Amino acid sequence: MLRKFLVRDLAIGLGAALLWALVARRSAIPGPVGDFSGVLAGFLLGGCALLTHEWGHLLGALSSRSDIAPGRSLRSLFSFSFDVRRNSQAQFVAMSVGGWIGTAAWVWAVYAWFPQADLASRVARGTALVSAALAAGIEIPLVARALWTGKAPRVETQRA
């Protein structure tokens, strides 16, 4: 099932990249077409930060040999389920940090590679930063709790 999630997410990423290639440069032109192009292309490509974040979680979990299960539905953003009862605190932290590394890599990419003048770039950057803020706000307290208590939190951290 993980292969299906990979194919799905690559298709989303390639579709967003194709749309970007077709319309992003138009977003440097003032007017409604430029604005629409910029918001559409920037939001879709910036939204790929969420996918990168989730794949970072998976790589973090796999790198620590965590017990995971593939997600059950391609309609879900989450490609796997992390079992907090079978995994250690260290595995939980590795899984969490993997997501942060994925998000940081995406934020770096949109700032390093995307042209400054395009509205699409600014929207992609903003979307990536909102994604990073959400990840930090949701996940930092969970990791802090795991480090404080010495075990992975028993709250709903399942990825299904």
Backbone torsions as a table, in degrees:
resi	resn	phi	psi	omega
1	MET	NA	-31.8	178.6
2	LEU	-60.5	-33.6	177.8
3	ARG	-62.1	-39.3	178.9
4	LYS	-65.5	-39.6	176.3
5	PHE	-64.5	-39.4	178.4
6	LEU	-62.9	-45.7	178.7
7	VAL	-62.2	-44.3	179.2
8	ARG	-59.2	-48.6	-175.4
9	ASP	-71.6	-34.2	173.6
10	LEU	-64.8	-39.3	177.7
11	ALA	-63.7	-41.8	177.3
12	ILE	-62.5	-47.4	-179.8
13	GLY	-62.9	-43.1	178.5
14	LEU	-67.5	-38.0	176.2
15	GLY	-62.5	-43.7	178.1
16	ALA	-64.2	-41.0	178.9
17	ALA	-65.7	-38.7	177.9
18	LEU	-65.1	-46.2	177.0
19	LEU	-59.8	-41.9	177.8
20	TRP	-57.5	-48.0	-178.7
21	ALA	-61.1	-34.0	-177.2
22	LEU	-79.5	-35.4	-169.8
23	VAL	-126.2	-11.8	-172.9
24	ALA	-61.5	-40.8	-179.1
25	ARG	-63.9	-25.3	176.8
26	ARG	-66.5	-21.7	-176.6
27	SER	-72.3	-8.9	174.8
28	ALA	-82.0	-11.6	-179.3
29	ILE	-91.4	123.3	-179.8
30	PRO	-62.0	146.9	177.2
31	GLY	125.1	173.6	-175.0
32	PRO	-63.7	-36.3	179.5
33	VAL	-66.3	-43.8	177.8
34	GLY	-63.5	-42.0	179.2
35	ASP	-64.3	-46.9	-179.6
36	PHE	-62.7	-44.6	179.2
37	SER	-60.6	-44.1	-178.6
38	GLY	-64.9	-45.0	-179.1
39	VAL	-67.0	-45.1	-178.4
40	LEU	-63.3	-54.3	-177.8
41	ALA	-65.7	-42.6	-179.0
42	GLY	-66.2	-41.8	-179.8
43	PHE	-66.7	-43.5	-179.4
44	LEU	-65.6	-45.2	-179.8
45	LEU	-72.2	-38.1	176.3
46	GLY	-64.1	-32.9	177.9
47	GLY	-66.1	-19.3	176.2
48	CYS	-64.7	-14.1	174.5
49	ALA	-59.1	-36.4	178.3
50	LEU	-64.3	-41.7	178.3
51	LEU	-65.0	-43.3	179.1
52	THR	-62.3	-39.2	178.1
53	HIS	-61.3	-47.2	-178.4
54	GLU	-66.8	-38.6	177.3
55	TRP	-69.3	-30.7	173.2
56	GLY	-62.8	-41.3	175.1
57	HIS	-58.2	-47.0	-178.7
58	LEU	-61.6	-45.3	179.2
59	LEU	-63.2	-37.8	176.2
60	GLY	-64.0	-41.8	178.6
61	ALA	-65.4	-44.2	-179.8
62	LEU	-66.5	-37.0	-179.1
63	SER	-65.8	-25.8	179.4
64	SER	-100.7	10.1	179.9
65	ARG	56.8	42.3	178.9
66	SER	-72.1	154.4	174.7
67	ASP	-84.6	112.6	-179.5
68	ILE	-128.6	163.1	173.4
69	ALA	-129.7	141.4	177.4
70	PRO	-61.3	151.3	175.3
71	GLY	-61.5	161.1	-175.2
72	ARG	-98.3	-18.6	-174.8
73	SER	-139.8	134.5	176.8
74	LEU	-69.6	-11.1	176.9
75	ARG	-77.8	-12.4	-179.9
76	SER	-88.6	145.7	174.8
77	LEU	-68.7	-31.1	-173.2
78	PHE	-84.6	123.8	-175.2
79	SER	-89.5	-8.4	-179.8
80	PHE	-153.7	166.3	177.6
81	SER	-116.6	128.9	179.6
82	PHE	-100.2	121.6	-176.9
83	ASP	-89.0	104.8	-177.7
84	VAL	-70.1	-19.9	179.7
85	ARG	-79.2	-29.6	-177.4
86	ARG	-96.9	-13.9	-176.8
87	ASN	-107.0	154.7	-177.9
88	SER	-85.3	172.8	175.2
89	GLN	-59.8	-44.2	-179.1
90	ALA	-62.0	-38.9	178.3
91	GLN	-67.7	-38.8	176.8
92	PHE	-62.3	-44.9	179.8
93	VAL	-64.7	-42.4	178.3
94	ALA	-61.0	-42.5	178.1
95	MET	-61.9	-44.6	-179.4
96	SER	-64.9	-46.7	-178.6
97	VAL	-62.7	-35.1	176.6
98	GLY	-57.0	-41.3	177.1
99	GLY	-64.0	-40.8	179.0
100	TRP	-65.6	-38.1	177.8
101	ILE	-64.3	-42.2	176.7
102	GLY	-60.0	-44.3	178.9
103	THR	-65.0	-44.8	179.5
104	ALA	-61.3	-39.8	178.3
105	ALA	-63.2	-40.6	-180.0
106	TRP	-67.9	-43.7	178.5
107	VAL	-61.1	-44.2	177.2
108	TRP	-58.8	-44.6	-177.3
109	ALA	-61.5	-43.8	-177.5
110	VAL	-69.7	-26.7	176.2
111	TYR	-83.5	-32.7	-176.5
112	ALA	-81.3	-34.1	-168.7
113	TRP	-109.3	-21.0	-172.9
114	PHE	-90.6	139.6	-177.5
115	PRO	-64.0	138.8	-177.2
116	GLN	-64.5	-36.8	-170.3
117	ALA	-75.3	-18.9	-173.8
118	ASP	-82.4	134.1	172.8
119	LEU	-59.2	-37.3	179.7
120	ALA	-57.2	-39.9	178.6
121	SER	-64.7	-43.4	-179.0
122	ARG	-66.9	-37.2	176.9
123	VAL	-67.9	-42.3	177.7
124	ALA	-61.1	-41.4	178.6
125	ARG	-65.0	-44.9	179.0
126	GLY	-61.9	-42.3	179.0
127	THR	-64.2	-41.4	178.3
128	ALA	-64.7	-39.3	178.9
129	LEU	-68.7	-37.6	175.6
130	VAL	-63.7	-41.7	177.0
131	SER	-60.0	-43.4	179.1
132	ALA	-64.6	-41.4	179.5
133	ALA	-65.3	-41.2	177.2
134	LEU	-62.9	-45.0	179.3
135	ALA	-61.0	-44.1	180.0
136	ALA	-64.9	-45.6	-177.9
137	GLY	-64.8	-32.6	-179.1
138	ILE	-87.0	-42.1	-168.7
139	GLU	-94.3	-29.4	179.3
140	ILE	-60.5	-44.2	176.8
141	PRO	-61.1	-35.4	178.7
142	LEU	-66.1	-43.3	179.5
143	VAL	-69.1	-40.8	177.7
144	ALA	-60.1	-41.7	178.2
145	ARG	-64.2	-41.8	178.4
146	ALA	-62.0	-42.8	179.9
147	LEU	-69.0	-36.8	-179.4
148	TRP	-69.2	-43.7	-175.9
149	THR	-89.1	-17.8	-179.5
150	GLY	86.0	7.7	177.9
151	LYS	-147.8	159.8	179.1
152	ALA	-65.1	142.2	-178.2
153	PRO	-64.4	146.0	179.8
154	ARG	-93.7	17.7	176.4
155	VAL	-82.5	177.5	-178.7
156	GLU	-72.1	83.8	173.7
157	THR	-106.3	8.6	-179.0
158	GLN	-63.8	139.5	175.4
159	ARG	-106.6	106.2	-177.2
160	ALA	-122.5	NA	NA
